[in-house]
Amino acid sequence: MDHNRPATPGDLLAATLRRDAAAPLVTFYDDGTGDRVELSATTLANWVAKTANLLQDEFDVTAGSTVAVALPVHWQTAAVLLAVWSCGATVLDTAAEDDGRLDGVDVVLAAQDRLAPLEEQDLPELLGLSLHPLGMGMAGYAGPARDFALEVRAHGDVFTAWQPPDPGAPGLLVGGLELTLGGLAGTAAELADRLGIAEGDRVLVDDVVAAEAGPVAWLLAPLAAGASIVLVRSADPGRLPGRASAERVTATLGRTIDGVRELGRPS
């Protein structure tokens, strides 16, 4: 890495791999289904590489491309976001209902349950994600979207971008906010410092808080700080204290658990 060049999101993941490739990086719970998925930095990087290769090889996603992401907070969403940024492309963080916002988009990745309104639009490429805990494909779907889970398996575990990501290029468009690729990493580092995320922290955040805070807060700030993430979907409040203990959680984002440091709050 050129130390004179501002970091990009891909650099944050690369630094995590160098620091401790085998340790848990993203642990995902869904209290609605009982699912638990744990990914080390190596496993997440493998998903990122496969996804980036799929986007680059099949859809020519590179610098100047825009990829719309209509996905909930999820471990697969983390892989998709980091893959788009690894290609040097821009993420348009959008709801499937946002008609008229998809002009100029090269690819749309959407959860299976959000495909219907998108199928009615004139989109160049549409990929659907089942969000199955084991990464399996979409069940009971007969529409035009290509199945992300089936497509991604054929792609390699090592990714090399056609053009190195430019820190000054657009990285995220959400609402009226625009951040460059370098701005994403820089803002993440500043936010981590402001919130008090420390290297080695295990940060618990539920999906509602994460969706409100955005990917810089729930994904990139922990990466920038050298922390790991315990992400909980459909959180059962009664189970959170036990989970925090079992997962050795050291901090929470937007959740109060007795005996656990709440980020951004005076101790």
C-alpha positions as a Markdown table, in Angstrom:
| # | Residue | x | y | z |
|---|---|---|---|---|
| 1 | Met | 0.0 | 0.0 | 0.0 |
| 2 | Asp | 1.2 | 3.5 | -0.9 |
| 3 | His | 1.3 | 5.3 | 2.5 |
| 4 | Asn | 0.9 | 8.6 | 0.8 |
| 5 | Arg | -2.4 | 7.6 | -0.7 |
| 6 | Pro | -5.5 | 7.9 | 1.4 |
| 7 | Ala | -6.9 | 4.5 | 2.4 |
| 8 | Thr | -10.0 | 3.0 | 0.8 |
| 9 | Pro | -12.5 | 0.5 | 2.2 |
| 10 | Gly | -10.5 | -2.4 | 0.6 |
| 11 | Asp | -7.4 | -1.2 | 2.5 |
| 12 | Leu | -9.3 | -1.5 | 5.8 |
| 13 | Leu | -10.1 | -5.2 | 5.0 |
| 14 | Ala | -6.6 | -5.8 | 3.9 |
| 15 | Ala | -5.2 | -4.4 | 7.2 |
| 16 | Thr | -7.6 | -6.7 | 9.1 |
| 17 | Leu | -6.3 | -9.7 | 7.2 |
| 18 | Arg | -2.7 | -8.8 | 8.0 |
| 19 | Arg | -3.5 | -8.2 | 11.7 |
| 20 | Asp | -5.4 | -11.5 | 12.4 |
| 21 | Ala | -6.8 | -13.4 | 9.5 |
| 22 | Ala | -8.3 | -16.3 | 11.5 |
| 23 | Ala | -10.1 | -14.4 | 14.3 |
| 24 | Pro | -13.9 | -13.9 | 14.0 |
| 25 | Leu | -14.6 | -10.6 | 12.2 |
| 26 | Val | -18.4 | -10.7 | 11.5 |
| 27 | Thr | -20.7 | -12.8 | 13.7 |
| 28 | Phe | -24.3 | -12.7 | 12.5 |
| 29 | Tyr | -27.4 | -13.7 | 14.5 |
| 30 | Asp | -31.0 | -13.7 | 13.3 |
| 31 | Asp | -33.2 | -14.1 | 16.3 |
| 32 | Gly | -36.2 | -14.5 | 14.0 |
| 33 | Thr | -34.9 | -17.7 | 12.5 |
| 34 | Gly | -32.3 | -18.8 | 15.1 |
| 35 | Asp | -29.5 | -18.6 | 12.6 |
| 36 | Arg | -25.9 | -17.9 | 13.5 |
| 37 | Val | -23.1 | -17.4 | 11.0 |
| 38 | Glu | -19.5 | -16.5 | 11.9 |
| 39 | Leu | -16.9 | -15.3 | 9.4 |
| 40 | Ser | -13.2 | -14.8 | 10.0 |
| 41 | Ala | -11.4 | -12.1 | 8.1 |
| 42 | Thr | -10.2 | -14.7 | 5.7 |
| 43 | Thr | -13.8 | -16.0 | 5.0 |
| 44 | Leu | -15.2 | -12.5 | 4.6 |
| 45 | Ala | -12.3 | -11.6 | 2.3 |
| 46 | Asn | -13.1 | -14.8 | 0.3 |
| 47 | Trp | -16.7 | -13.7 | -0.2 |
| 48 | Val | -15.6 | -10.2 | -1.1 |
| 49 | Ala | -13.2 | -11.5 | -3.7 |
| 50 | Lys | -15.7 | -13.8 | -5.3 |
| 51 | Thr | -18.3 | -11.1 | -5.4 |
| 52 | Ala | -15.9 | -8.5 | -6.8 |
| 53 | Asn | -14.8 | -11.0 | -9.5 |
| 54 | Leu | -18.5 | -11.6 | -10.3 |
| 55 | Leu | -19.2 | -7.9 | -10.6 |
| 56 | Gln | -16.1 | -7.1 | -12.6 |
| 57 | Asp | -16.0 | -10.2 | -14.9 |
| 58 | Glu | -19.7 | -10.5 | -15.6 |
| 59 | Phe | -20.9 | -6.9 | -15.4 |
| 60 | Asp | -17.8 | -4.8 | -16.2 |
| 61 | Val | -18.0 | -3.1 | -12.8 |
| 62 | Thr | -15.0 | -0.9 | -12.4 |
| 63 | Ala | -14.1 | 2.8 | -11.7 |
| 64 | Gly | -17.0 | 4.9 | -12.9 |
| 65 | Ser | -19.6 | 2.2 | -12.4 |
| 66 | Thr | -22.5 | 2.6 | -10.0 |
| 67 | Val | -24.0 | -0.4 | -8.2 |
| 68 | Ala | -27.4 | 0.0 | -6.4 |
| 69 | Val | -27.7 | -2.1 | -3.2 |
| 70 | Ala | -31.2 | -2.8 | -2.0 |
| 71 | Leu | -30.3 | -5.1 | 0.9 |
| 72 | Pro | -30.9 | -5.2 | 4.6 |
| 73 | Val | -28.1 | -5.2 | 7.2 |
| 74 | His | -26.6 | -8.7 | 6.8 |
| 75 | Trp | -23.3 | -10.4 | 6.6 |
| 76 | Gln | -23.7 | -10.9 | 2.9 |
| 77 | Thr | -24.4 | -7.2 | 2.6 |
| 78 | Ala | -21.0 | -6.5 | 4.2 |
| 79 | Ala | -19.4 | -8.7 | 1.5 |
| 80 | Val | -21.3 | -7.0 | -1.3 |
| 81 | Leu | -20.4 | -3.4 | -0.2 |
| 82 | Leu | -16.8 | -4.2 | 0.2 |
| 83 | Ala | -16.7 | -6.0 | -3.2 |
| 84 | Val | -18.2 | -2.9 | -5.0 |
| 85 | Trp | -15.6 | -0.7 | -3.3 |
| 86 | Ser | -12.8 | -3.1 | -4.1 |
| 87 | Cys | -13.8 | -2.7 | -7.8 |
| 88 | Gly | -13.4 | 1.1 | -7.4 |
| 89 | Ala | -17.1 | 1.6 | -8.0 |
| 90 | Thr | -19.8 | 3.6 | -6.3 |
| 91 | Val | -22.5 | 2.1 | -4.0 |
| 92 | Leu | -26.0 | 3.7 | -4.4 |
| 93 | Asp | -27.6 | 2.7 | -1.1 |
| 94 | Thr | -31.3 | 2.7 | -2.1 |
| 95 | Ala | -34.7 | 1.2 | -1.2 |
| 96 | Ala | -36.3 | -0.9 | -3.9 |
| 97 | Glu | -39.3 | 1.5 | -3.8 |
| 98 | Asp | -37.2 | 4.5 | -4.8 |
| 99 | Asp | -38.4 | 4.8 | -8.4 |
| 100 | Gly | -36.5 | 7.2 | -10.5 |
| 101 | Arg | -33.3 | 6.9 | -8.5 |
| 102 | Leu | -31.8 | 4.1 | -10.5 |
| 103 | Asp | -31.0 | 6.1 | -13.7 |
| 104 | Gly | -27.4 | 5.5 | -14.6 |
| 105 | Val | -27.0 | 2.4 | -12.4 |
| 106 | Asp | -25.0 | -0.5 | -14.0 |
| 107 | Val | -26.1 | -3.3 | -11.6 |
| 108 | Val | -28.7 | -3.7 | -8.9 |
| 109 | Leu | -28.3 | -6.2 | -6.1 |
| 110 | Ala | -31.5 | -6.8 | -4.1 |
| 111 | Ala | -32.9 | -9.1 | -1.5 |
| 112 | Gln | -35.3 | -11.7 | -3.0 |
| 113 | Asp | -38.3 | -10.1 | -1.1 |
| 114 | Arg | -37.5 | -6.7 | -2.7 |
| 115 | Leu | -37.2 | -7.8 | -6.3 |
| 116 | Ala | -40.8 | -7.4 | -7.4 |
| 117 | Pro | -40.9 | -3.6 | -7.8 |
| 118 | Leu | -37.4 | -3.7 | -9.4 |
| 119 | Glu | -38.5 | -6.2 | -12.0 |
| 120 | Glu | -41.0 | -3.6 | -13.4 |
| 121 | Gln | -38.2 | -1.1 | -14.1 |
| 122 | Asp | -35.9 | -1.0 | -17.1 |
| 123 | Leu | -32.7 | -2.1 | -15.4 |
| 124 | Pro | -29.5 | -3.2 | -17.2 |
| 125 | Glu | -28.6 | -6.0 | -14.7 |
| 126 | Leu | -30.5 | -7.4 | -11.7 |
| 127 | Leu | -29.1 | -9.8 | -9.1 |
| 128 | Gly | -31.2 | -11.3 | -6.4 |
| 129 | Leu | -30.0 | -12.5 | -3.0 |
| 130 | Ser | -31.8 | -15.1 | -0.9 |
| 131 | Leu | -29.8 | -14.1 | 2.2 |
| 132 | His | -29.9 | -17.8 | 3.2 |
| 133 | Pro | -27.6 | -18.4 | 6.2 |
| 134 | Leu | -25.5 | -20.9 | 4.3 |
| 135 | Gly | -25.3 | -18.8 | 1.1 |
| 136 | Met | -27.8 | -21.0 | -0.8 |
| 137 | Gly | -29.8 | -19.7 | -3.8 |
| 138 | Met | -33.2 | -18.3 | -4.1 |
| 139 | Ala | -36.1 | -20.8 | -3.6 |
| 140 | Gly | -39.4 | -20.4 | -5.5 |
| 141 | Tyr | -38.3 | -17.6 | -7.7 |
| 142 | Ala | -39.0 | -17.5 | -11.4 |
| 143 | Gly | -38.4 | -13.9 | -12.3 |
| 144 | Pro | -35.7 | -12.3 | -14.5 |
| 145 | Ala | -33.1 | -11.6 | -11.8 |
| 146 | Arg | -30.0 | -13.7 | -11.8 |
| 147 | Asp | -29.3 | -15.6 | -8.6 |
| 148 | Phe | -26.3 | -14.1 | -6.8 |
| 149 | Ala | -25.6 | -17.3 | -4.8 |
| 150 | Leu | -25.4 | -19.5 | -7.9 |
| 151 | Glu | -23.4 | -16.9 | -9.9 |
| 152 | Val | -20.8 | -16.1 | -7.2 |
| 153 | Arg | -19.7 | -19.7 | -6.6 |
| 154 | Ala | -18.0 | -19.9 | -10.0 |
| 155 | His | -15.7 | -17.0 | -9.3 |
| 156 | Gly | -12.2 | -16.9 | -7.9 |
| 157 | Asp | -11.0 | -16.4 | -4.3 |
| 158 | Val | -8.4 | -13.8 | -5.3 |
| 159 | Phe | -9.4 | -10.4 | -6.8 |
| 160 | Thr | -7.4 | -7.9 | -8.7 |
| 161 | Ala | -9.2 | -4.7 | -9.9 |
| 162 | Trp | -8.7 | -3.7 | -13.5 |
| 163 | Gln | -8.0 | -0.2 | -12.2 |
| 164 | Pro | -6.8 | 0.4 | -8.6 |
| 165 | Pro | -9.6 | 2.1 | -6.6 |
| 166 | Asp | -9.1 | 5.9 | -6.7 |
| 167 | Pro | -9.5 | 7.4 | -3.2 |
| 168 | Gly | -11.0 | 10.5 | -4.9 |
| 169 | Ala | -13.7 | 8.7 | -6.8 |
| 170 | Pro | -17.3 | 8.5 | -5.6 |
| 171 | Gly | -17.8 | 5.6 | -3.1 |
| 172 | Leu | -21.2 | 6.0 | -1.6 |
| 173 | Leu | -24.4 | 7.8 | -2.5 |
| 174 | Val | -27.1 | 7.7 | 0.1 |
| 175 | Gly | -29.9 | 10.2 | 0.4 |
| 176 | Gly | -28.2 | 13.6 | -0.2 |
| 177 | Leu | -24.9 | 12.4 | 1.0 |
| 178 | Glu | -21.9 | 11.6 | -1.2 |
| 179 | Leu | -18.6 | 10.2 | 0.1 |
| 180 | Thr | -15.5 | 9.3 | -1.9 |
| 181 | Leu | -13.7 | 6.0 | -1.5 |
| 182 | Gly | -11.1 | 7.7 | 0.5 |
| 183 | Gly | -13.7 | 9.7 | 2.4 |
| 184 | Leu | -15.4 | 6.4 | 3.4 |
| 185 | Ala | -12.2 | 5.1 | 5.0 |
| 186 | Gly | -11.3 | 8.5 | 6.5 |
| 187 | Thr | -14.8 | 9.1 | 7.9 |
| 188 | Ala | -14.8 | 5.6 | 9.3 |
| 189 | Ala | -11.5 | 6.2 | 11.2 |
| 190 | Glu | -12.8 | 9.5 | 12.5 |
| 191 | Leu | -16.0 | 8.0 | 13.6 |
| 192 | Ala | -14.3 | 5.1 | 15.3 |
| 193 | Asp | -12.1 | 7.6 | 17.3 |
| 194 | Arg | -15.1 | 9.7 | 18.2 |
| 195 | Leu | -17.2 | 6.7 | 19.3 |
| 196 | Gly | -14.3 | 5.2 | 21.2 |
| 197 | Ile | -14.0 | 2.0 | 19.3 |
| 198 | Ala | -10.7 | 0.4 | 20.2 |
| 199 | Glu | -8.6 | -2.3 | 18.5 |
| 200 | Gly | -9.7 | -5.7 | 19.6 |
| 201 | Asp | -13.2 | -4.5 | 20.6 |
| 202 | Arg | -16.2 | -6.9 | 19.9 |
| 203 | Val | -19.0 | -4.4 | 18.9 |
| 204 | Leu | -22.6 | -5.6 | 19.2 |
| 205 | Val | -25.1 | -3.8 | 17.0 |
| 206 | Asp | -28.6 | -4.8 | 15.9 |
| 207 | Asp | -29.9 | -4.4 | 12.4 |
| 208 | Val | -32.3 | -1.6 | 13.2 |
| 209 | Val | -29.6 | 0.6 | 14.7 |
| 210 | Ala | -27.2 | -0.4 | 11.9 |
| 211 | Ala | -29.7 | 0.5 | 9.2 |
| 212 | Glu | -30.2 | 3.9 | 10.8 |
| 213 | Ala | -26.5 | 4.5 | 11.3 |
| 214 | Gly | -25.4 | 3.4 | 7.8 |
| 215 | Pro | -22.5 | 1.2 | 6.6 |
| 216 | Val | -19.8 | 3.6 | 7.7 |
| 217 | Ala | -20.9 | 3.2 | 11.3 |
| 218 | Trp | -21.7 | -0.5 | 11.5 |
| 219 | Leu | -19.1 | -1.9 | 9.0 |
| 220 | Leu | -16.3 | 0.4 | 8.2 |
| 221 | Ala | -15.7 | 2.1 | 11.6 |
| 222 | Pro | -15.1 | -1.2 | 13.4 |
| 223 | Leu | -12.8 | -2.3 | 10.5 |
| 224 | Ala | -10.9 | 1.0 | 10.7 |
| 225 | Ala | -10.4 | 0.5 | 14.4 |
| 226 | Gly | -9.3 | -3.1 | 14.3 |
| 227 | Ala | -12.5 | -4.3 | 16.0 |
| 228 | Ser | -14.9 | -7.1 | 15.1 |
| 229 | Ile | -18.7 | -7.0 | 14.8 |
| 230 | Val | -21.5 | -9.0 | 16.3 |
| 231 | Leu | -24.5 | -8.2 | 14.1 |
| 232 | Val | -28.0 | -9.1 | 15.4 |
| 233 | Arg | -31.1 | -9.2 | 13.1 |
| 234 | Ser | -34.6 | -9.2 | 14.7 |
| 235 | Ala | -33.0 | -8.8 | 18.1 |
| 236 | Asp | -34.7 | -10.4 | 21.1 |
| 237 | Pro | -33.8 | -7.9 | 23.9 |
| 238 | Gly | -34.1 | -10.6 | 26.5 |
| 239 | Arg | -31.3 | -12.6 | 24.8 |
| 240 | Leu | -28.8 | -9.8 | 24.3 |
| 241 | Pro | -27.1 | -9.9 | 27.8 |
| 242 | Gly | -26.4 | -13.6 | 27.5 |
| 243 | Arg | -25.3 | -13.2 | 23.9 |
| 244 | Ala | -23.0 | -10.4 | 24.8 |
| 245 | Ser | -21.4 | -12.6 | 27.5 |
| 246 | Ala | -21.1 | -15.6 | 25.2 |
| 247 | Glu | -19.6 | -13.6 | 22.4 |
| 248 | Arg | -17.3 | -11.6 | 24.7 |
| 249 | Val | -18.8 | -8.4 | 23.5 |
| 250 | Thr | -16.8 | -5.4 | 24.8 |
| 251 | Ala | -19.0 | -2.5 | 23.4 |
| 252 | Thr | -22.4 | -1.8 | 21.9 |
| 253 | Leu | -23.6 | 0.6 | 19.3 |
| 254 | Gly | -27.0 | 2.1 | 20.0 |
| 255 | Arg | -27.9 | -0.6 | 22.5 |
| 256 | Thr | -27.7 | -0.6 | 26.3 |
| 257 | Ile | -26.6 | -3.8 | 28.0 |
| 258 | Asp | -25.7 | -3.7 | 31.7 |
| 259 | Gly | -22.0 | -4.1 | 32.2 |
| 260 | Val | -21.1 | -3.4 | 28.6 |
| 261 | Arg | -19.6 | -0.1 | 27.3 |
| 262 | Glu | -22.0 | 1.8 | 25.1 |
| 263 | Leu | -20.1 | 3.5 | 22.3 |
| 264 | Gly | -20.4 | 7.3 | 22.1 |
| 265 | Arg | -21.7 | 7.6 | 25.7 |
| 266 | Pro | -19.7 | 8.9 | 28.6 |
| 267 | Ser | -18.6 | 6.0 | 30.8 |
